Amino acid sequence: MDNFCCFSSQLSGGRSSYGSGKGRSHQGHTKYGFTLVKGKANHPMEDYHVAKFVQYHGRELGLFAIYDGHLGDKVPAYLQKNLFHNILKEEEFWTDPGRSISKAYERTDQAILSHSPDLGRGGSTAVTAILMNGRNLWVANVGDSRAVLSKRGQAIQLSVDHEPNTERNSIENKGGFVSNMPGDVARVNGQLAVSRAFGDKNLKSHLRSDPDITSADVDGDTDLLIIASDGVWKVMANQEAVDIAKKIKDPQKAAKQIIVEALNRESKDDISCIVVRFTG
């Protein structure tokens, strides 16, 4: 695409925010809404998002993502601007989306590490969802932000939580260790609470950045998709989030209600939630 650079500016979702928004596909069948809320920690908001529909090569793509940063907001801001751009410019995107997503995640992480003097020593999780022509969904993630699909009201987790204890062998084989201190979560080298992430140059030799990738067909039984940072999932089960969202037709209000419930359950983290409603 000759004007890809111009098109790429459409791919980011705006800077991190504490607000809400909504939109719909050009055909009007699929609607989305999002809400982001800063947590109680004494640092700037570190969650960034993308939520939009774009026309690309004559087809419609829904692009949805949450990037949950740590040790600063520079890496999630970089991902917001560049990750979808890097996925879509892969030559095999239309014929082999999974391979293209995997290659783009890896190349994006290498770019972040090479820019580390500018981007700092922080990092970010990522969960991305690409809806192709309203029918095919491709979800990828590193870290513990999560994507959950609802089919006939039943929650189906599409992403994988990358936690240090579940990937302990990989970390130890690379010379790292997992700490399990009383009253704290498991951490890589006593520092990071996820076992895969973008960035984190100081820990990268013991971390992975390759994504887990899942595809799903969107059919008449598919109700909605919820994408949220761990500020939701630390205090809420997948089915609980689906039960909240499926009762509220407006996806923006549904995302807000999930966050309200997470706050009621005393979630202290930055909290971000996107709800994509396929029916109704």
C-alpha positions in Angstrom: 0.0 0.0 0.0 1.7 3.2 -1.2 0.2 5.4 1.5 0.8 3.0 4.3 2.7 5.5 6.4 -0.2 7.9 6.2 -2.6 5.0 7.0 -0.5 3.9 9.9 -1.3 7.1 11.7 -4.9 5.9 11.9 -3.8 2.7 13.8 -3.1 4.2 17.2 -5.9 4.8 19.5 -4.9 8.1 21.1 -2.8 8.5 24.2 -3.7 6.7 27.4 -6.7 8.2 29.0 -9.0 8.0 32.0 -12.1 8.2 29.9 -14.4 6.3 27.7 -15.3 6.0 24.1 -17.3 3.9 21.6 -17.6 3.2 17.9 -19.0 0.7 15.4 -18.1 -1.2 12.3 -18.8 0.5 8.9 -21.5 -2.1 8.3 -22.9 -1.3 11.7 -23.3 -4.8 13.0 -20.4 -4.8 15.5 -20.1 -2.1 18.2 -17.4 -1.5 20.7 -16.9 0.6 23.8 -13.9 1.2 26.2 -13.2 2.7 29.6 -9.8 3.4 31.2 -9.3 4.4 34.8 -6.0 5.3 36.6 -5.2 3.1 39.6 -4.1 4.2 43.1 -0.4 3.9 42.5 1.6 7.2 42.7 2.7 7.3 39.0 1.2 8.3 35.7 -1.3 6.1 33.9 0.5 3.2 32.3 -2.3 1.6 30.4 -2.8 2.4 26.7 -5.3 1.1 24.3 -6.4 0.8 20.6 -10.1 0.4 19.6 -11.2 1.2 16.1 -12.3 -0.1 12.7 -10.2 0.7 9.6 -10.5 0.0 5.9 -7.4 -1.7 4.6 -6.9 -3.2 1.1 -10.6 -3.1 0.6 -11.5 -5.0 3.7 -12.6 -4.0 7.1 -10.4 -4.7 10.2 -11.4 -4.2 13.8 -8.2 -3.4 15.8 -8.4 -3.8 19.6 -5.6 -3.8 22.1 -4.6 -3.1 25.7 -0.9 -2.4 26.6 -0.2 -2.5 30.4 3.1 -0.8 31.1 5.4 -1.1 34.0 8.3 1.2 35.2 6.9 4.0 33.0 4.6 4.6 30.1 7.0 4.8 27.2 6.9 1.2 26.1 3.1 0.9 26.0 2.9 4.2 24.2 5.4 2.8 21.6 3.3 -0.3 21.2 0.1 1.7 20.8 1.7 3.6 17.9 3.6 0.7 16.2 2.5 -2.8 16.9 -0.6 -3.0 14.6 1.4 -1.1 12.0 4.1 -3.7 12.2 1.6 -6.6 12.0 -0.3 -5.2 9.0 2.8 -4.5 6.9 3.9 -8.2 7.1 3.6 -9.6 3.5 1.9 -12.7 4.7 -0.8 -11.0 6.8 -3.8 -12.0 4.7 -2.6 -15.5 3.9 -1.0 -16.4 7.3 -2.2 -14.0 10.0 -0.8 -16.1 12.9 2.7 -16.2 11.5 2.6 -12.5 10.7 1.5 -11.6 14.2 4.2 -13.7 15.7 6.9 -12.1 13.5 5.7 -8.6 14.2 5.6 -9.1 18.0 9.3 -10.3 17.8 10.4 -7.5 15.5 8.6 -4.9 17.6 10.3 -6.1 20.8 13.7 -6.0 19.0 13.0 -2.4 18.0 12.0 -1.5 21.6 15.3 -3.0 22.9 17.3 -1.1 20.3 15.6 2.1 21.3 16.1 1.5 25.0 18.0 4.7 25.7 14.9 6.6 24.6 12.3 4.2 26.0 13.9 3.5 29.3 14.2 0.3 31.2 10.4 -0.3 31.5 8.2 -2.8 29.6 4.7 -3.7 28.8 2.3 -6.5 28.4 0.1 -6.7 25.3 -3.2 -8.3 24.3 -4.3 -7.6 20.7 -7.3 -8.7 18.8 -7.9 -8.3 15.0 -11.4 -8.9 13.6 -11.2 -9.6 9.9 -14.3 -8.7 7.9 -16.4 -9.3 11.0 -15.9 -13.1 10.8 -12.5 -14.1 11.9 -10.8 -13.1 15.2 -7.1 -13.4 15.9 -6.0 -12.8 19.4 -2.3 -12.6 20.6 -0.8 -11.7 23.9 2.3 -11.5 26.1 1.8 -11.0 29.8 -1.4 -11.1 31.9 -3.8 -8.8 30.1 -6.6 -11.1 28.9 -9.1 -11.6 26.1 -12.3 -13.5 26.8 -14.9 -14.4 24.3 -18.6 -15.1 25.1 -20.5 -17.7 23.1 -24.2 -18.1 24.1 -23.2 -16.4 27.4 -20.4 -18.8 28.2 -16.9 -17.4 28.8 -14.0 -18.7 26.7 -10.5 -17.4 27.5 -8.6 -16.8 24.2 -5.4 -15.5 25.7 -2.8 -17.1 28.1 -1.7 -15.6 31.4 2.1 -15.6 31.4 2.9 -15.9 35.1 6.3 -16.7 36.5 5.3 -19.9 38.3 3.8 -21.4 35.2 6.9 -20.7 33.1 9.5 -21.3 35.9 11.4 -23.9 33.8 11.9 -21.5 30.9 13.1 -18.7 33.3 15.5 -21.0 35.2 16.8 -22.6 32.0 17.9 -19.0 31.0 19.7 -18.5 34.3 17.0 -16.5 36.1 14.9 -17.3 39.2 11.4 -16.9 40.4 10.8 -15.4 43.9 7.7 -16.3 46.0 7.8 -14.0 48.9 5.0 -14.2 51.5 2.3 -11.7 50.8 3.5 -11.0 47.3 3.0 -12.5 43.8 5.6 -14.6 42.1 8.2 -12.4 40.4 11.0 -13.0 37.8 14.3 -12.3 39.6 12.3 -10.8 42.4 11.1 -7.9 40.2 8.6 -8.6 37.4 5.2 -10.3 38.0 4.9 -11.6 34.4 7.1 -14.1 32.5 6.7 -12.5 29.1 6.7 -8.8 28.1 7.9 -6.3 25.6 11.0 -4.3 26.7 12.5 -4.8 30.2 16.0 -4.8 28.8 17.6 -5.6 32.2 15.5 -8.8 32.5 15.2 -9.7 28.8 17.8 -12.5 29.0 15.4 -14.3 31.4 12.1 -13.3 29.7 10.2 -14.3 26.6 8.4 -11.9 24.3 6.9 -14.4 21.8 3.1 -14.3 21.9 0.5 -17.0 22.4 -1.9 -16.8 19.4 -5.5 -18.0 19.1 -8.0 -17.7 16.3 -11.8 -18.0 16.5 -14.7 -17.8 14.2 -17.4 -15.2 14.9 -20.8 -16.7 14.2 -24.4 -16.3 15.3 -23.6 -17.8 18.7 -20.8 -15.3 19.4 -22.1 -12.5 21.8 -19.1 -10.4 22.7 -15.4 -10.0 23.4 -13.9 -8.5 26.5 -10.3 -7.3 26.5 -9.0 -6.0 29.9 -5.8 -5.4 31.8 -5.1 -7.4 35.0 -6.7 -4.7 37.1 -9.9 -6.5 36.1 -8.7 -10.1 36.2 -7.0 -9.9 39.6 -10.5 -9.5 41.2 -12.9 -11.0 38.7 -13.4 -14.4 37.0 -14.0 -14.6 33.2 -17.6 -15.7 33.6 -18.3 -12.9 36.1 -17.2 -10.3 33.5 -19.2 -11.9 30.8 -22.3 -12.0 33.0 -22.0 -8.2 33.6 -21.4 -7.3 30.0 -24.1 -9.5 28.4 -26.8 -7.7 30.4 -25.8 -4.2 29.0 -26.4 -3.6 25.3 -24.2 -0.5 25.1 -20.6 -1.8 25.1 -19.2 1.4 26.5 -21.5 1.2 29.5 -20.7 -2.5 29.8 -17.0 -1.8 29.9 -17.6 0.9 32.5 -19.7 -1.4 34.6 -17.0 -4.1 34.6 -14.5 -1.4 35.9 -17.0 -0.2 38.5 -17.2 -3.8 39.8 -13.5 -4.2 39.8 -13.1 -1.0 41.9 -15.8 -2.2 44.2 -13.7 -5.3 44.7 -10.8 -2.9 45.6 -8.6 -3.4 42.5 -5.7 -0.9 43.0 -4.1 -1.2 39.6 -4.7 0.8 36.5 -7.8 -0.7 34.9 -8.7 -0.8 31.2 -11.5 -2.6 29.5 -12.8 -2.9 25.9 -16.1 -4.6 25.1 -16.9 -5.6 21.5 -20.5 -6.6 21.0 -21.2 -8.7 17.9 -24.9 -9.1 18.3 -27.9 -7.1 19.5 
